[in-house]
């Protein structure tokens, strides 16, 4: 029965990868073991991610390798917390990070996982308001492809209650009306920069975990390359046999993305230009900043005038 379920969900078993081509087998094993290792560490720390059920580098269907997680109950997926979403982003980045750590250079093998992590980071910031910026109104509206039969041109799905409020505003695409309002360029840059900051933090967390468990990573790669398929419990036994080694201060300070520049390093509490001087040179001062400065100047002038009149009366 289980063989039939595997064949239905994962596809027909294909011939194994040739052993004379070590690079693909090494990359596939590093990706899957890295995912399983990071997921196991995060589950032991926070108990928010699902346990690893099986890891395989045996080609099946259209995929060469896979990591399967044990599904929880239906109630576990009614909502997602901020910590669980961060853990999912870390697990999504674990495969490409492990391949880079093993091979010493980047590859295009785990591009799908990186794109999935980026989409989760965008939802983290724009849709769910879980970043330091809090709740936003700049989430993109969903599209529907049923606008015209035989046409690939999408249609914005917007509530009819919001049409009156947005009908007179310019649209992102002139053919599609009733689009939501666009943020200003500085606001958009700050929020997209928050997406990059979230991905960078998750990537550095994964890099630290894999560096501390480097011996477990290599042991798992050797075991999976030989067996081609392992249960989650078997792989965890391999990890437990190689305990982590804390990084030295020099190793911990040398992050993999130190050269990834964050344009807006501080949070939303910073006043204009948000500690980003090139905003001041590139964009005009926002209206709300000018209005606040005029209000503060008026209050200061009023306080100064009342002080001078009181001194003259005395």
Secondary structure, DSSP 4 states (H G I P E B T S, - for coil): -HHHHHHHHH--B-PPPPTT-HHHHHHHHHHHHHHHHHHHHHHHHHS-SPPEEEEE-S-BTTBS-EEEE----GGGGS---HHHHHHHHHHHHHHHHHHHHHHSS--STTHHHHHHHHHHHHIIIIIS--STT---S-PPPPEES-SSTT----EE---GGGHHHHTTSPPSBTTB-SPPPPPPHHHHHHHHHHHHHHHHHHHHHHHHHHHHTHHHHHHHHHHHHHHSEEEHHHHHHHHHTS---PPPHHHHH--TTTT---S--S-TTSPTTTT-HHHHHHSPPPHHHHHHHHHHHHHHHHHHHHHHHHHHH-
